[in-house]
Amino acid sequence: MTADEFKAAIDTLGYSQVGISRLFGVNDRTGRRWASGKVPIPEAAATCLKLMLISGLTPEVMGKIASNRVGNEFGQPDEIQYRWILPKFVGAEWTVARHFHSRQTFLVPGSAAELKLSEIHFGPRIYPPETVEKIG
């Protein structure tokens, strides 16, 4: 995918360069570099964009999918996911953090501080279980 194709795809889908960067879990500058052609667009990102174009996954649709997947059982609508993260400081270990999508910050359990995107490495998302079996 060329830089022009990338810009056309995100424009058609209704995303900004920053928005698509955040959706893909990369630094905001990375999206700008893809759009300028300074950095090649990874094949996985290009394929994902093509699939989004085919299926019409606009920001509104993605938001509905996320809210339907989690619902109100797991907190406020803003708290749509949990992720494994590795804070970027000496001695840090992988931990699960609550991702506040609208603020693009992460709250580590037992800590009052919210970490910014630039302060962490991403790991995989954690999804709630489909069903919970009762014991006893």
N, CA, C and O atoms as a GROMACS GRO file, in nm:
protein
  544
    1MET      N    1   0.085  -0.117   0.000
    1MET     CA    2   0.000   0.000   0.000
    1MET      C    3   0.090   0.123   0.000
    1MET      O    4   0.184   0.133   0.079
    2THR      N    5   0.059   0.216  -0.089
    2THR     CA    6   0.137   0.340  -0.097
    2THR      C    7   0.085   0.440   0.006
    2THR      O    8  -0.021   0.421   0.066
    3ALA      N    9   0.160   0.546   0.025
    3ALA     CA   10   0.119   0.651   0.118
    3ALA      C   11  -0.012   0.714   0.072
    3ALA      O   12  -0.099   0.744   0.154
    4ASP      N   13  -0.027   0.735  -0.060
    4ASP     CA   14  -0.151   0.794  -0.112
    4ASP      C   15  -0.270   0.700  -0.091
    4ASP      O   16  -0.379   0.746  -0.058
    5GLU      N   17  -0.249   0.570  -0.110
    5GLU     CA   18  -0.355   0.473  -0.086
    5GLU      C   19  -0.392   0.469   0.062
    5GLU      O   20  -0.510   0.458   0.097
    6PHE      N   21  -0.291   0.479   0.148
    6PHE     CA   22  -0.314   0.482   0.292
    6PHE      C   23  -0.401   0.602   0.329
    6PHE      O   24  -0.499   0.588   0.401
    7LYS      N   25  -0.364   0.722   0.279
    7LYS     CA   26  -0.439   0.844   0.311
    7LYS      C   27  -0.582   0.834   0.258
    7LYS      O   28  -0.676   0.876   0.325
    8ALA      N   29  -0.598   0.780   0.137
    8ALA     CA   30  -0.732   0.766   0.080
    8ALA      C   31  -0.817   0.669   0.162
    8ALA      O   32  -0.935   0.693   0.184
    9ALA      N   33  -0.756   0.559   0.208
    9ALA     CA   34  -0.829   0.459   0.287
    9ALA      C   35  -0.877   0.517   0.419
    9ALA      O   36  -0.994   0.501   0.455
   10ILE      N   37  -0.788   0.585   0.492
   10ILE     CA   38  -0.831   0.638   0.622
   10ILE      C   39  -0.931   0.751   0.604
   10ILE      O   40  -1.019   0.770   0.688
   11ASP      N   41  -0.918   0.826   0.494
   11ASP     CA   42  -1.014   0.933   0.466
   11ASP      C   43  -1.152   0.872   0.437
   11ASP      O   44  -1.253   0.919   0.489
   12THR      N   45  -1.155   0.769   0.355
   12THR     CA   46  -1.281   0.701   0.322
   12THR      C   47  -1.346   0.644   0.447
   12THR      O   48  -1.468   0.650   0.462
   13LEU      N   49  -1.265   0.588   0.536
   13LEU     CA   50  -1.318   0.528   0.659
   13LEU      C   51  -1.356   0.631   0.765
   13LEU      O   52  -1.431   0.600   0.858
   14GLY      N   53  -1.305   0.754   0.750
   14GLY     CA   54  -1.338   0.859   0.847
   14GLY      C   55  -1.242   0.869   0.964
   14GLY      O   56  -1.275   0.927   1.067
   15TYR      N   57  -1.123   0.812   0.948
   15TYR     CA   58  -1.021   0.820   1.053
   15TYR      C   59  -0.922   0.931   1.022
   15TYR      O   60  -0.903   0.968   0.906
   16SER      N   61  -0.861   0.984   1.126
   16SER     CA   62  -0.747   1.074   1.110
   16SER      C   63  -0.621   0.990   1.117
   16SER      O   64  -0.627   0.871   1.150
   17GLN      N   65  -0.507   1.049   1.086
   17GLN     CA   66  -0.381   0.975   1.098
   17GLN      C   67  -0.356   0.936   1.243
   17GLN      O   68  -0.308   0.825   1.270
   18VAL      N   69  -0.389   1.024   1.335
   18VAL     CA   70  -0.372   0.993   1.477
   18VAL      C   71  -0.470   0.884   1.519
   18VAL      O   72  -0.434   0.791   1.592
   19GLY      N   73  -0.594   0.895   1.474
   19GLY     CA   74  -0.696   0.796   1.510
   19GLY      C   75  -0.661   0.656   1.462
   19GLY      O   76  -0.676   0.559   1.537
   20ILE      N   77  -0.613   0.644   1.339
   20ILE     CA   78  -0.578   0.512   1.287
   20ILE      C   79  -0.454   0.460   1.358
   20ILE      O   80  -0.441   0.339   1.379
   21SER      N   81  -0.362   0.549   1.395
   21SER     CA   82  -0.243   0.508   1.470
   21SER      C   83  -0.284   0.446   1.603
   21SER      O   84  -0.233   0.341   1.642
   22ARG      N   85  -0.375   0.512   1.670
   22ARG     CA   86  -0.421   0.462   1.801
   22ARG      C   87  -0.498   0.332   1.786
   22ARG      O   88  -0.486   0.242   1.870
   23LEU      N   89  -0.577   0.321   1.681
   23LEU     CA   90  -0.650   0.197   1.658
   23LEU      C   91  -0.554   0.081   1.638
   23LEU      O   92  -0.579  -0.030   1.686
   24PHE      N   93  -0.444   0.105   1.566
   24PHE     CA   94  -0.346   0.000   1.540
   24PHE      C   95  -0.245  -0.015   1.654
   24PHE      O   96  -0.161  -0.105   1.651
   25GLY      N   97  -0.254   0.073   1.756
   25GLY     CA   98  -0.165   0.060   1.872
   25GLY      C   99  -0.022   0.104   1.846
   25GLY      O  100   0.071   0.052   1.907
   26VAL      N  101  -0.006   0.201   1.754
   26VAL     CA  102   0.127   0.253   1.726
   26VAL      C  103   0.134   0.400   1.765
   26VAL      O  104   0.030   0.463   1.788
   27ASN      N  105   0.252   0.454   1.774
   27ASN     CA  106   0.274   0.593   1.807
   27ASN      C  107   0.210   0.683   1.702
   27ASN      O  108   0.207   0.649   1.583
   28ASP      N  109   0.159   0.798   1.745
   28ASP     CA  110   0.094   0.892   1.652
   28ASP      C  111   0.187   0.931   1.536
   28ASP      O  112   0.143   0.948   1.423
   29ARG      N  113   0.315   0.946   1.566
   29ARG     CA  114   0.412   0.982   1.462
   29ARG      C  115   0.423   0.874   1.355
   29ARG      O  116   0.450   0.903   1.239
   30THR      N  117   0.402   0.749   1.395
   30THR     CA  118   0.411   0.639   1.299
   30THR      C  119   0.304   0.655   1.190
   30THR      O  120   0.334   0.638   1.072
   31GLY      N  121   0.181   0.689   1.229
   31GLY     CA  122   0.075   0.712   1.130
   31GLY      C  123   0.108   0.827   1.037
   31GLY      O  124   0.080   0.819   0.917
   32ARG      N  125   0.168   0.932   1.090
   32ARG     CA  126   0.208   1.045   1.004
   32ARG      C  127   0.319   1.004   0.909
   32ARG      O  128   0.323   1.047   0.794
   33ARG      N  129   0.410   0.920   0.957
   33ARG     CA  130   0.519   0.873   0.870
   33ARG      C  131   0.467   0.781   0.761
   33ARG      O  132   0.516   0.785   0.648
   34TRP      N  133   0.368   0.697   0.793
   34TRP     CA  134   0.306   0.613   0.690
   34TRP      C  135   0.242   0.701   0.583
   34TRP      O  136   0.257   0.675   0.464
   35ALA      N  137   0.170   0.806   0.628
   35ALA     CA  138   0.099   0.895   0.535
   35ALA      C  139   0.195   0.976   0.448
   35ALA      O  140   0.164   1.008   0.334
   36SER      N  141   0.311   1.009   0.502
   36SER     CA  142   0.408   1.088   0.425
   36SER      C  143   0.493   1.001   0.333
   36SER      O  144   0.559   1.052   0.242
   37GLY      N  145   0.492   0.869   0.356
   37GLY     CA  146   0.574   0.779   0.276
   37GLY      C  147   0.715   0.762   0.331
   37GLY      O  148   0.797   0.693   0.270
   38LYS      N  149   0.745   0.825   0.446
   38LYS     CA  150   0.879   0.813   0.505
   38LYS      C  151   0.904   0.674   0.560
   38LYS      O  152   1.018   0.627   0.563
   39VAL      N  153   0.796   0.608   0.604
   39VAL     CA  154   0.806   0.473   0.659
   39VAL      C  155   0.705   0.386   0.583
   39VAL      O  156   0.589   0.424   0.569
   40PRO      N  157   0.748   0.270   0.535
   40PRO     CA  158   0.653   0.184   0.464
   40PRO      C  159   0.542   0.133   0.556
   40PRO      O  160   0.565   0.106   0.674
   41ILE      N  161   0.423   0.120   0.500
   41ILE     CA  162   0.310   0.070   0.575
   41ILE      C  163   0.324  -0.081   0.587
   41ILE      O  164   0.335  -0.150   0.485
   42PRO      N  165   0.324  -0.136   0.709
   42PRO     CA  166   0.338  -0.281   0.725
   42PRO      C  167   0.225  -0.355   0.652
   42PRO      O  168   0.112  -0.306   0.644
   43GLU      N  169   0.256  -0.471   0.602
   43GLU     CA  170   0.157  -0.551   0.528
   43GLU      C  171   0.034  -0.581   0.614
   43GLU      O  172  -0.078  -0.580   0.563
   44ALA      N  173   0.055  -0.608   0.742
   44ALA     CA  174  -0.058  -0.637   0.832
   44ALA      C  175  -0.152  -0.517   0.842
   44ALA      O  176  -0.273  -0.533   0.840
   45ALA      N  177  -0.096  -0.396   0.854
   45ALA     CA  178  -0.178  -0.275   0.863
   45ALA      C  179  -0.251  -0.251   0.732
   45ALA      O  180  -0.369  -0.214   0.732
   46ALA      N  181  -0.182  -0.270   0.621
   46ALA     CA  182  -0.244  -0.252   0.489
   46ALA      C  183  -0.359  -0.350   0.470
   46ALA      O  184  -0.466  -0.312   0.421
   47THR      N  185  -0.339  -0.474   0.507
   47THR     CA  186  -0.444  -0.576   0.494
   47THR      C  187  -0.562  -0.542   0.582
   47THR      O  188  -0.677  -0.554   0.541
   48CYS      N  189  -0.534  -0.499   0.704
   48CYS     CA  190  -0.639  -0.461   0.796
   48CYS      C  191  -0.722  -0.344   0.739
   48CYS      O  192  -0.845  -0.346   0.745
   49LEU      N  193  -0.654  -0.244   0.684
   49LEU     CA  194  -0.725  -0.131   0.624
   49LEU      C  195  -0.812  -0.176   0.507
   49LEU      O  196  -0.925  -0.130   0.492
   50LYS      N  197  -0.761  -0.265   0.425
   50LYS     CA  198  -0.838  -0.315   0.311
   50LYS      C  199  -0.963  -0.389   0.359
   50LYS      O  200  -1.070  -0.373   0.302
   51LEU      N  201  -0.948  -0.469   0.464
   51LEU     CA  202  -1.064  -0.540   0.520
   51LEU      C  203  -1.163  -0.442   0.582
   51LEU      O  204  -1.284  -0.462   0.573
   52MET      N  205  -1.113  -0.337   0.645
   52MET     CA  206  -1.200  -0.234   0.702
   52MET      C  207  -1.279  -0.164   0.592
   52MET      O  208  -1.397  -0.135   0.610
   53LEU      N  209  -1.214  -0.138   0.479
   53LEU     CA  210  -1.283  -0.074   0.366
   53LEU      C  211  -1.394  -0.165   0.313
   53LEU      O  212  -1.504  -0.119   0.284
   54ILE      N  213  -1.363  -0.293   0.300
   54ILE     CA  214  -1.461  -0.388   0.247
   54ILE      C  215  -1.582  -0.399   0.340
   54ILE      O  216  -1.696  -0.402   0.294
   55SER      N  217  -1.556  -0.403   0.470
   55SER     CA  218  -1.664  -0.424   0.566
   55SER      C  219  -1.723  -0.295   0.622
   55SER      O  220  -1.822  -0.300   0.696
   56GLY      N  221  -1.664  -0.179   0.590
   56GLY     CA  222  -1.718  -0.051   0.636
   56GLY      C  223  -1.700  -0.024   0.783
   56GLY      O  224  -1.789   0.031   0.847
   57LEU      N  225  -1.586  -0.064   0.838
   57LEU     CA  226  -1.561  -0.044   0.981
   57LEU      C  227  -1.514   0.099   1.009
   57LEU      O  228  -1.395   0.126   1.021
   58THR      N  229  -1.611   0.189   1.020
   58THR     CA  230  -1.584   0.329   1.051
   58THR      C  231  -1.564   0.343   1.202
   58THR      O  232  -1.591   0.249   1.276
   59PRO      N  233  -1.517   0.461   1.248
   59PRO     CA  234  -1.501   0.480   1.394
   59PRO      C  235  -1.632   0.456   1.470
   59PRO      O  236  -1.630   0.402   1.581
   60GLU      N  237  -1.745   0.497   1.412
   60GLU     CA  238  -1.873   0.478   1.479
   60GLU      C  239  -1.905   0.330   1.495
   60GLU      O  240  -1.949   0.286   1.601
   61VAL      N  241  -1.883   0.253   1.389
   61VAL     CA  242  -1.910   0.109   1.394
   61VAL      C  243  -1.816   0.042   1.494
   61VAL      O  244  -1.859  -0.043   1.572
   62MET      N  245  -1.687   0.079   1.491
   62MET     CA  246  -1.591   0.020   1.586
   62MET      C  247  -1.632   0.051   1.729
   62MET      O  248  -1.620  -0.035   1.817
   63GLY      N  249  -1.680   0.174   1.755
   63GLY     CA  250  -1.725   0.211   1.889
   63GLY      C  251  -1.844   0.127   1.934
   63GLY      O  252  -1.850   0.086   2.050
   64LYS      N  253  -1.938   0.101   1.841
   64LYS     CA  254  -2.054   0.018   1.874
   64LYS      C  255  -2.012  -0.125   1.903
   64LYS      O  256  -2.063  -0.187   1.996
   65ILE      N  257  -1.919  -0.177   1.824
   65ILE     CA  258  -1.870  -0.312   1.848
   65ILE      C  259  -1.807  -0.322   1.986
   65ILE      O  260  -1.834  -0.415   2.061
   66ALA      N  261  -1.722  -0.223   2.020
   66ALA     CA  262  -1.655  -0.225   2.150
   66ALA      C  263  -1.755  -0.214   2.264
   66ALA      O  264  -1.743  -0.286   2.363
   67SER      N  265  -1.855  -0.126   2.251
   67SER     CA  266  -1.951  -0.110   2.360
   67SER      C  267  -2.041  -0.232   2.373
   67SER      O  268  -2.080  -0.268   2.484
   68ASN      N  269  -2.074  -0.296   2.262
   68ASN     CA  270  -2.155  -0.418   2.268
   68ASN      C  271  -2.077  -0.533   2.327
   68ASN      O  272  -2.132  -0.617   2.399
   69ARG      N  273  -1.947  -0.539   2.298
   69ARG     CA  274  -1.864  -0.649   2.346
   69ARG      C  275  -1.849  -0.642   2.497
   69ARG      O  276  -1.854  -0.745   2.564
   70VAL      N  277  -1.831  -0.524   2.550
   70VAL     CA  278  -1.805  -0.511   2.693
   70VAL      C  279  -1.932  -0.476   2.770
   70VAL      O  280  -1.959  -0.535   2.875
   71GLY      N  281  -2.009  -0.382   2.719
   71GLY     CA  282  -2.131  -0.342   2.787
   71GLY      C  283  -2.103  -0.270   2.918
   71GLY      O  284  -1.989  -0.235   2.946
   72ASN      N  285  -2.205  -0.249   2.995
   72ASN     CA  286  -2.191  -0.176   3.121
   72ASN      C  287  -2.150  -0.264   3.237
   72ASN      O  288  -2.124  -0.214   3.346
   73GLU      N  289  -2.143  -0.395   3.216
   73GLU     CA  290  -2.106  -0.484   3.325
   73GLU      C  291  -1.964  -0.461   3.375
   73GLU      O  292  -1.933  -0.489   3.490
   74PHE      N  293  -1.878  -0.409   3.289
   74PHE     CA  294  -1.737  -0.396   3.324
   74PHE      C  295  -1.695  -0.252   3.346
   74PHE      O  296  -1.580  -0.217   3.324
   75GLY      N  297  -1.789  -0.166   3.391
   75GLY     CA  298  -1.753  -0.029   3.424
   75GLY      C  299  -1.812   0.071   3.328
   75GLY      O  300  -1.905   0.040   3.254
   76GLN      N  301  -1.758   0.189   3.329
   76GLN     CA  302  -1.806   0.297   3.245
   76GLN      C  303  -1.780   0.265   3.098
   76GLN      O  304  -1.690   0.188   3.066
   77PRO      N  305  -1.860   0.324   3.007
   77PRO     CA  306  -1.839   0.299   2.864
   77PRO      C  307  -1.697   0.333   2.817
   77PRO      O  308  -1.648   0.275   2.720
   78ASP      N  309  -1.631   0.427   2.886
   78ASP     CA  310  -1.495   0.465   2.849
   78ASP      C  311  -1.396   0.353   2.875
   78ASP      O  312  -1.291   0.347   2.810
   79GLU      N  313  -1.425   0.265   2.968
   79GLU     CA  314  -1.334   0.159   3.009
   79GLU      C  315  -1.360   0.035   2.925
   79GLU      O  316  -1.416  -0.063   2.974
   80ILE      N  317  -1.320   0.040   2.798
   80ILE     CA  318  -1.364  -0.064   2.707
   80ILE      C  319  -1.271  -0.184   2.697
   80ILE      O  320  -1.309  -0.285   2.638
   81GLN      N  321  -1.153  -0.176   2.753
   81GLN     CA  322  -1.066  -0.292   2.740
   81GLN      C  323  -0.956  -0.294   2.845
   81GLN      O  324  -0.924  -0.195   2.910
   82TYR      N  325  -0.900  -0.411   2.858
   82TYR     CA  326  -0.783  -0.432   2.942
   82TYR      C  327  -0.672  -0.484   2.853
   82TYR      O  328  -0.698  -0.558   2.758
   83ARG      N  329  -0.548  -0.447   2.883
   83ARG     CA  330  -0.434  -0.491   2.802
   83ARG      C  331  -0.317  -0.526   2.892
   83ARG      O  332  -0.302  -0.475   3.003
   84TRP      N  333  -0.235  -0.614   2.839
   84TRP     CA  334  -0.106  -0.637   2.902
   84TRP      C  335  -0.017  -0.520   2.861
   84TRP      O  336  -0.011  -0.484   2.743
   85ILE      N  337   0.052  -0.460   2.958
   85ILE     CA  338   0.145  -0.351   2.927
   85ILE      C  339   0.276  -0.373   3.002
   85ILE      O  340   0.282  -0.442   3.104
   86LEU      N  341   0.380  -0.313   2.949
   86LEU     CA  342   0.511  -0.312   3.016
   86LEU      C  343   0.553  -0.166   3.027
   86LEU      O  344   0.593  -0.106   2.927
   87PRO      N  345   0.545  -0.108   3.148
   87PRO     CA  346   0.589   0.031   3.164
   87PRO      C  347   0.736   0.046   3.125
   87PRO      O  348   0.818  -0.044   3.146
   88LYS      N  349   0.768   0.161   3.067
   88LYS     CA  350   0.904   0.187   3.019
   88LYS      C  351   0.991   0.248   3.129
   88LYS      O  352   1.039   0.361   3.115
   89PHE      N  353   1.010   0.176   3.237
   89PHE     CA  354   1.106   0.221   3.338
   89PHE      C  355   1.179   0.099   3.392
   89PHE      O  356   1.130  -0.013   3.384
   90VAL      N  357   1.295   0.123   3.447
   90VAL     CA  358   1.381   0.016   3.495
   90VAL      C  359   1.310  -0.065   3.603
   90VAL      O  360   1.251  -0.009   3.695
   91GLY      N  361   1.315  -0.195   3.590
   91GLY     CA  362   1.257  -0.284   3.689
   91GLY      C  363   1.109  -0.313   3.669
   91GLY      O  364   1.050  -0.389   3.746
   92ALA      N  365   1.048  -0.254   3.567
   92ALA     CA  366   0.906  -0.276   3.544
   92ALA      C  367   0.882  -0.418   3.493
   92ALA      O  368   0.969  -0.478   3.429
   93GLU      N  369   0.765  -0.470   3.522
   93GLU     CA  370   0.727  -0.603   3.476
   93GLU      C  371   0.594  -0.592   3.402
   93GLU      O  372   0.520  -0.496   3.420
   94TRP      N  373   0.566  -0.691   3.318
   94TRP     CA  374   0.438  -0.697   3.247
   94TRP      C  375   0.325  -0.703   3.348
   94TRP      O  376   0.334  -0.777   3.447
   95THR      N  377   0.220  -0.627   3.324
   95THR     CA  378   0.104  -0.627   3.411
   95THR      C  379  -0.020  -0.596   3.327
   95THR      O  380  -0.009  -0.549   3.214
   96VAL      N  381  -0.135  -0.623   3.382
   96VAL     CA  382  -0.261  -0.592   3.315
   96VAL      C  383  -0.304  -0.453   3.360
   96VAL      O  384  -0.298  -0.421   3.478
   97ALA      N  385  -0.347  -0.371   3.264
   97ALA     CA  386  -0.391  -0.235   3.296
   97ALA      C  387  -0.525  -0.208   3.228
   97ALA      O  388  -0.556  -0.264   3.122
   98ARG      N  389  -0.602  -0.122   3.289
   98ARG     CA  390  -0.729  -0.079   3.230
   98ARG      C  391  -0.700   0.032   3.130
   98ARG      O  392  -0.633   0.130   3.163
   99HIS      N  393  -0.749   0.017   3.008
   99HIS     CA  394  -0.726   0.115   2.902
   99HIS      C  395  -0.845   0.210   2.894
   99HIS      O  396  -0.957   0.167   2.867
  100PHE      N  397  -0.820   0.339   2.917
  100PHE     CA  398  -0.921   0.442   2.901
  100PHE      C  399  -0.908   0.493   2.758
  100PHE      O  400  -0.822   0.576   2.728
  101HIS      N  401  -0.995   0.444   2.671
  101HIS     CA  402  -0.983   0.468   2.527
  101HIS      C  403  -0.987   0.617   2.493
  101HIS      O  404  -0.904   0.663   2.415
  102SER      N  405  -1.080   0.692   2.548
  102SER     CA  406  -1.095   0.833   2.509
  102SER      C  407  -0.975   0.918   2.551
  102SER      O  408  -0.941   1.015   2.484
  103ARG      N  409  -0.910   0.882   2.663
  103ARG     CA  410  -0.793   0.958   2.708
  103ARG      C  411  -0.662   0.896   2.661
  103ARG      O  412  -0.556   0.958   2.672
  104GLN      N  413  -0.669   0.773   2.608
  104GLN     CA  414  -0.550   0.699   2.566
  104GLN      C  415  -0.449   0.690   2.681
  104GLN      O  416  -0.330   0.715   2.664
  105THR      N  417  -0.502   0.653   2.798
  105THR     CA  418  -0.417   0.630   2.915
  105THR      C  419  -0.447   0.492   2.972
  105THR      O  420  -0.547   0.429   2.937
  106PHE      N  421  -0.358   0.446   3.059
  106PHE     CA  422  -0.369   0.313   3.118
  106PHE      C  423  -0.353   0.324   3.269
  106PHE      O  424  -0.263   0.392   3.318
  107LEU      N  425  -0.442   0.258   3.342
  107LEU     CA  426  -0.438   0.258   3.487
  107LEU      C  427  -0.396   0.120   3.534
  107LEU      O  428  -0.462   0.020   3.507
  108VAL      N  429  -0.284   0.116   3.606
  108VAL     CA  430  -0.232  -0.008   3.659
  108VAL      C  431  -0.297  -0.032   3.795
  108VAL      O  432  -0.299   0.059   3.878
  109PRO      N  433  -0.350  -0.153   3.820
  109PRO     CA  434  -0.411  -0.180   3.950
  109PRO      C  435  -0.314  -0.151   4.065
  109PRO      O  436  -0.196  -0.184   4.058
  110GLY      N  437  -0.366  -0.090   4.170
  110GLY     CA  438  -0.284  -0.057   4.286
  110GLY      C  439  -0.206   0.071   4.271
  110GLY      O  440  -0.125   0.105   4.358
  111SER      N  441  -0.229   0.144   4.162
  111SER     CA  442  -0.158   0.269   4.138
  111SER      C  443  -0.259   0.378   4.106
  111SER      O  444  -0.360   0.352   4.042
  112ALA      N  445  -0.231   0.499   4.151
  112ALA     CA  446  -0.320   0.611   4.122
  112ALA      C  447  -0.279   0.682   3.993
  112ALA      O  448  -0.356   0.762   3.939
  113ALA      N  449  -0.160   0.654   3.944
  113ALA     CA  450  -0.110   0.724   3.826
  113ALA      C  451  -0.159   0.656   3.698
  113ALA      O  452  -0.163   0.533   3.689
  114GLU      N  453  -0.196   0.738   3.601
  114GLU     CA  454  -0.233   0.687   3.469
  114GLU      C  455  -0.112   0.702   3.378
  114GLU      O  456  -0.051   0.809   3.371
  115LEU      N  457  -0.078   0.595   3.308
  115LEU     CA  458   0.036   0.596   3.217
  115LEU      C  459  -0.009   0.635   3.077
  115LEU      O  460  -0.116   0.594   3.032
  116LYS      N  461   0.072   0.716   3.009
  116LYS     CA  462   0.043   0.758   2.872
  116LYS      C  463   0.098   0.655   2.774
  116LYS      O  464   0.178   0.570   2.810
  117LEU      N  465   0.052   0.665   2.649
  117LEU     CA  466   0.097   0.574   2.545
  117LEU      C  467   0.248   0.571   2.533
  117LEU      O  468   0.306   0.464   2.512
  118SER      N  469   0.312   0.686   2.547
  118SER     CA  470   0.457   0.693   2.531
  118SER      C  471   0.533   0.630   2.647
  118SER      O  472   0.655   0.612   2.639
  119GLU      N  473   0.462   0.596   2.754
  119GLU     CA  474   0.527   0.542   2.874
  119GLU      C  475   0.518   0.390   2.886
  119GLU      O  476   0.562   0.332   2.985
  120ILE      N  477   0.462   0.324   2.783
  120ILE     CA  478   0.442   0.180   2.793
  120ILE      C  479   0.473   0.109   2.661
  120ILE      O  480   0.481   0.171   2.555
  121HIS      N  481   0.490  -0.023   2.672
  121HIS     CA  482   0.492  -0.113   2.556
  121HIS      C  483   0.362  -0.191   2.564
  121HIS      O  484   0.321  -0.233   2.672
  122PHE      N  485   0.295  -0.212   2.448
  122PHE     CA  486   0.168  -0.284   2.444
  122PHE      C  487   0.188  -0.433   2.442
  122PHE      O  488   0.285  -0.484   2.385
  123GLY      N  489   0.096  -0.502   2.503
  123GLY     CA  490   0.083  -0.646   2.490
  123GLY      C  491  -0.056  -0.674   2.437
  123GLY      O  492  -0.125  -0.582   2.392
  124PRO      N  493  -0.100  -0.799   2.442
  124PRO     CA  494  -0.232  -0.833   2.387
  124PRO      C  495  -0.346  -0.782   2.472
  124PRO      O  496  -0.331  -0.757   2.592
  125ARG      N  497  -0.462  -0.767   2.408
  125ARG     CA  498  -0.584  -0.730   2.479
  125ARG      C  499  -0.633  -0.849   2.560
  125ARG      O  500  -0.600  -0.964   2.532
  126ILE      N  501  -0.711  -0.819   2.661
  126ILE     CA  502  -0.772  -0.923   2.744
  126ILE      C  503  -0.923  -0.905   2.732
  126ILE      O  504  -0.976  -0.797   2.759
  127TYR      N  505  -0.991  -1.011   2.692
  127TYR     CA  506  -1.135  -1.006   2.675
  127TYR      C  507  -1.205  -1.076   2.790
  127TYR      O  508  -1.154  -1.174   2.844
  128PRO      N  509  -1.324  -1.025   2.829
  128PRO     CA  510  -1.398  -1.092   2.936
  128PRO      C  511  -1.446  -1.228   2.888
  128PRO      O  512  -1.463  -1.248   2.767
  129PRO      N  513  -1.466  -1.322   2.978
  129PRO     CA  514  -1.513  -1.455   2.937
  129PRO      C  515  -1.654  -1.449   2.882
  129PRO      O  516  -1.734  -1.364   2.922
  130GLU      N  517  -1.685  -1.538   2.790
  130GLU     CA  518  -1.818  -1.544   2.730
  130GLU      C  519  -1.921  -1.588   2.834
  130GLU      O  520  -2.028  -1.528   2.845
  131THR      N  521  -1.889  -1.692   2.909
  131THR     CA  522  -1.980  -1.742   3.012
  131THR      C  523  -1.898  -1.769   3.138
  131THR      O  524  -1.779  -1.797   3.132
  132VAL      N  525  -1.964  -1.761   3.249
  132VAL     CA  526  -1.900  -1.790   3.377
  132VAL      C  527  -1.977  -1.903   3.442
  132VAL      O  528  -2.098  -1.893   3.463
  133GLU      N  529  -1.908  -2.011   3.473
  133GLU     CA  530  -1.971  -2.125   3.539
  133GLU      C  531  -1.973  -2.100   3.690
  133GLU      O  532  -1.873  -2.056   3.747
  134LYS      N  533  -2.085  -2.128   3.753
  134LYS     CA  534  -2.094  -2.113   3.898
  134LYS      C  535  -2.041  -2.238   3.965
  134LYS      O  536  -2.067  -2.350   3.922
  135ILE      N  537  -1.965  -2.215   4.071
  135ILE     CA  538  -1.907  -2.327   4.147
  135ILE      C  539  -1.992  -2.350   4.271
  135ILE      O  540  -2.028  -2.255   4.341
  136GLY      N  541  -2.022  -2.475   4.297
  136GLY     CA  542  -2.092  -2.505   4.420
  136GLY      C  543  -2.228  -2.544   4.395
  136GLY      O  544  -2.302  -2.574   4.489
   0.00000   0.00000   0.00000
